[in-house]
Amino acid sequence: MDRELVISAQRGDQVAFIDLLRGRVDRLFAIARRILHDVDRAEDALQDALVIAWRDLPDLRDPDRFDYWLQRVLANMCIEHARRDRRRYTMQVLRVEDEAAPDELMGIIDRDVVDRAFSRLKAEERTVLTLRYYLGYEPAVIAEVLGVPSGTIRSRLHHAHRAMRAAIEADARAATVGGNAS
């Protein structure tokens, strides 16, 4: 059914395009929010990506690849927004998908540590980590979504993991130094 909707949308059917997006917008917004770590910027990036998707949809060769193509458009737009707005970056605490029980304080602290470290990464690093761990994509699929070779994705994941580890360790050192100074 989606294939027919994609083909109709490629021919200029706005209703078909809206129907395609209806089941996808929430997930796309969640991806943008995780990459950009800012609700307003995620909304802007998603809106821009959807405009580009509508404009470029006739050029999509394989209607069965619509989801990957749309995620690529969104990921590229998120990276562009992050680069453009690098100076005015603000971090917002994101709602945790699985609400924690009151006695899970360590889990909350761990998520806070990860969230702080994640926000310090470059947009490209957040993008590959979001596609890998939020969407569960394998490196080959991430490569297809982003339109780059698999080796490049494995390298980007490696560097993103190292940057994440370094950010967590830097926060831990800062907490230790700050804790000893008190």
Rosetta silent file (secondary structure, phi, psi, omega in degrees, C-alpha in Angstrom):
SEQUENCE: MDRELVISAQRGDQVAFIDLLRGRVDRLFAIARRILHDVDRAEDALQDALVIAWRDLPDLRDPDRFDYWLQRVLANMCIEHARRDRRRYTMQVLRVEDEAAPDELMGIIDRDVVDRAFSRLKAEERTVLTLRYYLGYEPAVIAEVLGVPSGTIRSRLHHAHRAMRAAIEADARAATVGGNAS
SCORE:     score description
SCORE:     0.000 S_00000001
   1 L     0.000  -41.525  179.615    0.000    0.000    0.000 S_00000001
   2 H   -61.988  -36.045 -179.984    2.817    2.454    0.808 S_00000001
   3 H   -58.169  -44.620  179.705    4.351    1.860   -2.604 S_00000001
   4 H   -66.112  -37.962  177.412    1.171    3.070   -4.291 S_00000001
   5 H   -64.247  -42.262  179.215    1.029    6.103   -1.976 S_00000001
   6 H   -61.701  -46.275 -179.549    4.637    6.962   -2.784 S_00000001
   7 H   -62.290  -42.045  177.621    3.979    6.683   -6.518 S_00000001
   8 H   -63.557  -43.784  179.069    0.866    8.849   -6.193 S_00000001
   9 H   -64.085  -36.969  177.615    2.756   11.419   -4.142 S_00000001
  10 H   -61.597  -28.295  179.374    5.552   11.414   -6.729 S_00000001
  11 L   -86.737    4.753  176.044    2.934   12.404   -9.289 S_00000001
  12 L   101.442    8.445  179.897    1.936   15.412   -7.164 S_00000001
  13 L   -78.476  102.630 -177.814   -0.875   13.932   -5.038 S_00000001
  14 H   -65.471  -35.718  178.868   -0.671   15.964   -1.818 S_00000001
  15 H   -63.357  -40.657  177.846   -3.227   13.775   -0.036 S_00000001
  16 H   -63.720  -41.044  178.473   -1.081   10.703   -0.707 S_00000001
  17 H   -62.891  -44.615  178.139    1.971   12.520    0.669 S_00000001
  18 H   -62.190  -41.645  177.273    0.073   13.496    3.812 S_00000001
  19 H   -61.829  -38.883  177.225   -1.121    9.894    4.191 S_00000001
  20 H   -62.748  -41.116 -176.556    2.489    8.704    3.910 S_00000001
  21 H   -75.464  -27.881 -174.503    3.598   11.124    6.595 S_00000001
  22 H   -49.694  -43.615 -178.816    0.716   10.421    8.954 S_00000001
  23 L   -89.796    1.277 -173.335    2.325    7.279   10.356 S_00000001
  24 L  -118.521  -21.420 -170.941    5.871    8.606   10.218 S_00000001
  25 H   -61.413  -42.463 -179.063    5.968   12.159   11.561 S_00000001
  26 H   -61.154  -43.646  179.314    6.161   11.256   15.256 S_00000001
  27 H   -67.322  -40.731  177.830    9.097    8.940   14.692 S_00000001
  28 H   -62.129  -41.613  178.397   10.821   11.464   12.431 S_00000001
  29 H   -63.904  -40.893  178.910   10.375   14.150   15.074 S_00000001
  30 H   -61.534  -39.373  177.215   11.821   11.825   17.727 S_00000001
  31 H   -63.171  -49.067 -179.329   14.869   11.249   15.518 S_00000001
  32 H   -61.122  -40.890 -179.591   15.346   14.990   14.956 S_00000001
  33 H   -63.905  -39.940  179.605   14.901   15.706   18.660 S_00000001
  34 H   -70.037  -37.478  179.493   17.536   13.166   19.597 S_00000001
  35 H   -70.942  -44.365 -173.363   20.008   14.463   17.043 S_00000001
  36 H   -92.100  -18.743  178.928   19.492   18.150   17.804 S_00000001
  37 L    57.668   31.857 -179.827   18.651   17.913   21.519 S_00000001
  38 L  -155.844  122.358 -175.036   16.299   20.841   21.163 S_00000001
  39 H   -62.302  -46.720 -178.052   12.563   20.650   20.542 S_00000001
  40 H   -63.546  -44.059  179.102   12.284   23.912   18.591 S_00000001
  41 H   -67.038  -35.496  177.678   15.239   23.139   16.345 S_00000001
  42 H   -64.137  -42.224  177.496   13.914   19.603   15.796 S_00000001
  43 H   -61.243  -45.608  179.784   10.559   21.022   14.695 S_00000001
  44 H   -62.190  -45.085 -179.222   12.290   23.431   12.307 S_00000001
  45 H   -64.386  -41.653  178.815   14.541   20.718   10.869 S_00000001
  46 H   -63.129  -44.615  179.537   11.613   18.338   10.410 S_00000001
  47 H   -61.095  -45.742  178.788    9.554   21.006    8.678 S_00000001
  48 H   -62.412  -40.516  179.730   12.435   21.873    6.361 S_00000001
  49 H   -64.252  -39.111 -179.575   13.051   18.180    5.645 S_00000001
  50 H   -69.142  -34.968  175.734    9.408   17.610    4.746 S_00000001
  51 H   -64.408  -44.938  178.587    9.435   20.564    2.356 S_00000001
  52 H   -64.585  -40.538  179.264   12.549   19.174    0.685 S_00000001
  53 H   -60.329  -44.354  178.982   11.021   15.690    0.625 S_00000001
  54 H   -62.448  -43.629 -178.029    7.925   16.976   -1.151 S_00000001
  55 H   -65.497  -41.307 -172.868   10.045   18.915   -3.638 S_00000001
  56 H   -96.226   -3.874 -177.188   12.473   16.054   -4.347 S_00000001
  57 H   -55.595  -38.462  178.538   10.080   13.105   -4.115 S_00000001
  58 H   -59.157  -22.523 -179.491    9.637   12.830   -7.904 S_00000001
  59 H   -84.072   -9.027  179.298   13.379   12.065   -8.135 S_00000001
  60 L   -66.596  119.462 -175.132   13.134    9.042   -5.794 S_00000001
  61 L   -77.569  -38.699 -174.923   13.928    6.067   -8.024 S_00000001
  62 L  -116.916  102.636 -179.240   12.734    3.229   -5.796 S_00000001
  63 H   -57.179  -24.350  178.741    9.424    3.859   -3.992 S_00000001
  64 H   -71.316  -15.696 -179.316   10.180    0.904   -1.699 S_00000001
  65 H   -97.832   15.451 -174.922   13.134    2.879   -0.262 S_00000001
  66 H   -54.492  -47.619 -177.025   10.944    5.835    0.760 S_00000001
  67 H   -60.507  -47.085  178.969   11.543    5.461    4.506 S_00000001
  68 H   -62.838  -42.240  179.741   15.342    5.346    4.188 S_00000001
  69 H   -61.670  -45.614 -179.455   15.295    8.219    1.733 S_00000001
  70 H   -64.817  -38.857  176.986   13.117   10.339    4.033 S_00000001
  71 H   -66.346  -34.338  176.615   15.362    9.563    7.013 S_00000001
  72 H   -65.254  -45.772  178.088   18.379   10.609    4.949 S_00000001
  73 H   -57.933  -45.466 -179.523   16.719   13.919    4.078 S_00000001
  74 H   -64.958  -46.748 -179.341   15.908   14.454    7.766 S_00000001
  75 H   -59.798  -43.975  178.689   19.374   13.477    9.011 S_00000001
  76 H   -64.019  -38.323  178.736   21.040   15.829    6.545 S_00000001
  77 H   -67.645  -39.290  177.761   18.696   18.642    7.536 S_00000001
  78 H   -62.012  -43.348  178.545   19.424   18.042   11.237 S_00000001
  79 H   -63.504  -41.880  178.053   23.152   18.210   10.576 S_00000001
  80 H   -62.137  -44.307  178.551   22.671   21.411    8.587 S_00000001
  81 H   -63.600  -40.679  179.886   20.610   22.961   11.396 S_00000001
  82 H   -63.828  -41.112  178.657   23.187   21.928   13.997 S_00000001
  83 H   -66.902  -41.820 -177.840   25.998   23.515   11.992 S_00000001
  84 H   -66.240  -38.399 -173.153   23.995   26.673   11.362 S_00000001
  85 L  -103.681   17.408 -175.043   22.941   27.072   14.993 S_00000001
  86 H   -52.112  -37.632 -176.529   26.135   25.864   16.673 S_00000001
  87 H   -71.958  -28.898 -175.479   26.589   29.166   18.498 S_00000001
  88 H  -106.682   29.184 -178.498   23.131   29.284   20.052 S_00000001
  89 L   -62.672  130.273  173.606   22.986   25.679   21.222 S_00000001
  90 L  -131.078  140.928 -178.642   20.798   25.142   24.241 S_00000001
  91 L   -98.948  136.368  174.289   20.195   21.850   25.920 S_00000001
  92 L  -120.386  143.241  176.923   16.753   20.743   26.991 S_00000001
  93 L   -73.916  127.203 -179.091   16.024   17.747   29.134 S_00000001
  94 L   -90.685  147.530  177.181   14.202   15.205   27.026 S_00000001
  95 L   -66.244  134.030  178.419   11.321   13.144   28.307 S_00000001
  96 L   -79.296  131.361 -176.788   12.439    9.632   29.117 S_00000001
  97 L   -62.231  -46.036  179.791   10.500    7.075   27.087 S_00000001
  98 L  -102.056  105.892 -177.761   10.328    4.518   29.905 S_00000001
  99 L   -61.608  135.371 -177.407    9.320    6.296   33.084 S_00000001
 100 L   -88.295  147.230  173.678   11.496    5.232   36.012 S_00000001
 101 L   -73.261  155.180 -176.832   10.185    4.061   39.334 S_00000001
 102 L   -55.934  -28.722 -177.155   11.105    6.309   42.300 S_00000001
 103 L   -87.216    7.916 -179.440   13.705    3.823   43.572 S_00000001
 104 L  -100.075   43.576 -176.928   15.641    3.817   40.283 S_00000001
 105 H   -57.173  -41.493 -178.834   17.725    6.887   41.128 S_00000001
 106 H   -64.191  -37.334  177.090   20.920    5.382   39.717 S_00000001
 107 H   -62.388  -40.394  177.935   19.204    4.711   36.401 S_00000001
 108 H   -65.664  -43.217  179.040   18.107    8.343   36.243 S_00000001
 109 H   -63.160  -44.080  178.422   21.608    9.523   37.131 S_00000001
 110 H   -60.171  -43.771  179.090   23.096    7.234   34.461 S_00000001
 111 H   -64.085  -36.658  178.409   20.665    8.574   31.840 S_00000001
 112 H   -65.160  -41.823  178.173   21.546   12.125   32.858 S_00000001
 113 H   -61.538  -46.584  179.594   25.265   11.382   32.446 S_00000001
 114 H   -64.138  -42.529 -179.197   24.654    9.852   29.019 S_00000001
 115 H   -62.904  -43.321  178.135   22.368   12.720   27.998 S_00000001
 116 H   -62.639  -44.203  179.839   24.940   15.349   28.996 S_00000001
 117 H   -64.879  -42.326 -179.560   27.697   13.511   27.133 S_00000001
 118 H   -60.530  -38.804 -178.195   25.464   13.010   24.083 S_00000001
 119 H   -68.505  -18.869 -179.933   24.709   16.729   23.934 S_00000001
 120 L   -85.901   -9.196 -178.756   28.441   17.479   23.706 S_00000001
 121 L   -76.794  160.419  172.942   28.877   15.408   20.538 S_00000001
 122 L   -70.138  156.694 -179.294   28.931   16.806   17.023 S_00000001
 123 H   -58.428  -38.205  179.293   25.687   16.527   15.074 S_00000001
 124 H   -63.436  -38.412  179.081   27.210   13.888   12.778 S_00000001
 125 H   -69.081  -42.940  177.920   28.140   11.772   15.807 S_00000001
 126 H   -63.347  -35.208 -179.344   24.683   12.160   17.343 S_00000001
 127 H   -63.569  -51.672 -178.080   23.155   11.210   13.996 S_00000001
 128 H   -66.348  -36.713  178.376   24.974    7.877   13.621 S_00000001
 129 H   -68.612  -36.882  177.676   24.424    6.995   17.283 S_00000001
 130 H   -65.164  -45.943  179.623   20.719    7.842   17.014 S_00000001
 131 H   -64.780  -35.122 -178.171   20.305    5.710   13.906 S_00000001
 132 H   -75.995  -48.512 -170.199   22.274    2.855   15.508 S_00000001
 133 H  -101.616  -27.572  176.811   20.830    2.785   19.017 S_00000001
 134 H   -83.400  -46.540  179.412   17.472    4.552   18.812 S_00000001
 135 L   -89.512  -17.157  178.219   16.351    3.030   15.518 S_00000001
 136 L    76.169   21.877 -178.849   18.482   -0.107   15.898 S_00000001
 137 L   -75.468  142.104  172.849   19.930    0.093   12.398 S_00000001
 138 L   -76.246  159.117 -179.534   22.979   -1.946   11.509 S_00000001
 139 H   -53.881  -36.525  179.413   25.941   -0.029   10.030 S_00000001
 140 H   -64.572  -37.348  179.004   25.072   -1.166    6.490 S_00000001
 141 H   -71.765  -40.864  177.072   21.572    0.266    6.830 S_00000001
 142 H   -59.442  -41.930  178.097   22.909    3.513    8.327 S_00000001
 143 H   -59.555  -41.926  179.158   25.252    3.750    5.346 S_00000001
 144 H   -66.702  -42.612 -179.982   22.295    3.353    3.022 S_00000001
 145 H   -62.014  -44.586 -176.123   20.223    5.929    4.910 S_00000001
 146 H   -88.211   -9.111  177.171   23.016    8.496    4.894 S_00000001
 147 L    71.627   36.194  177.937   24.268    7.615    1.423 S_00000001
 148 L  -129.976  164.021  179.744   27.857    6.895    2.425 S_00000001
 149 L   -64.354  152.491  179.658   30.000    3.726    2.349 S_00000001
 150 H   -59.098  -38.876  178.851   29.633    1.189    5.180 S_00000001
 151 H   -60.630  -37.204  177.837   33.279    1.644    6.124 S_00000001
 152 H   -63.971  -41.388  179.808   32.651    5.335    6.659 S_00000001
 153 H   -66.277  -43.470  178.269   29.767    4.551    8.997 S_00000001
 154 H   -59.950  -39.696  177.639   31.846    2.056   10.990 S_00000001
 155 H   -65.276  -45.226  179.499   34.517    4.739   11.313 S_00000001
 156 H   -63.197  -39.242  177.328   31.971    7.379   12.347 S_00000001
 157 H   -64.007  -42.918  178.221   30.478    5.007   14.918 S_00000001
 158 H   -58.735  -48.458 -179.495   33.942    4.266   16.291 S_00000001
 159 H   -66.796  -37.000  178.327   34.739    7.966   16.610 S_00000001
 160 H   -65.417  -40.574  176.980   31.304    8.724   18.081 S_00000001
 161 H   -62.995  -43.430  178.836   31.799    6.012   20.717 S_00000001
 162 H   -63.860  -41.748  179.104   35.223    7.421   21.564 S_00000001
 163 H   -65.569  -39.140  178.362   33.837   10.964   21.775 S_00000001
 164 H   -64.148  -47.123  178.580   30.978    9.761   23.967 S_00000001
 165 H   -59.760  -44.222 -179.888   33.369    7.904   26.262 S_00000001
 166 H   -63.367  -39.978  179.463   35.648   10.957   26.475 S_00000001
 167 H   -66.111  -40.571  178.319   32.694   13.230   27.317 S_00000001
 168 H   -65.524  -44.227  179.037   31.519   10.879   30.065 S_00000001
 169 H   -64.434  -38.553  177.858   35.033   10.607   31.488 S_00000001
 170 H   -63.862  -41.620  176.976   35.467   14.408   31.373 S_00000001
 171 H   -63.892  -39.671  179.944   32.208   14.847   33.284 S_00000001
 172 H   -65.647  -41.872  177.309   33.315   12.250   35.832 S_00000001
 173 H   -63.623  -42.794  179.093   36.663   14.012   36.307 S_00000001
 174 H   -62.521  -40.015  178.721   34.913   17.358   36.690 S_00000001
 175 H   -67.121  -38.557  179.223   32.543   15.874   39.271 S_00000001
 176 H   -67.299  -45.880  178.061   35.441   14.327   41.179 S_00000001
 177 H   -62.689  -45.722  178.783   37.436   17.551   41.158 S_00000001
 178 H   -65.474  -35.812  179.812   34.330   19.535   42.066 S_00000001
 179 H   -69.845  -37.272  179.335   33.398   16.999   44.747 S_00000001
 180 H   -73.715  -27.647 -178.106   36.872   17.110   46.344 S_00000001
 181 H   -75.838  -19.694 -176.359   36.891   20.892   46.307 S_00000001
 182 L   -73.221    0.000    0.000   33.677   21.093   48.335 S_00000001
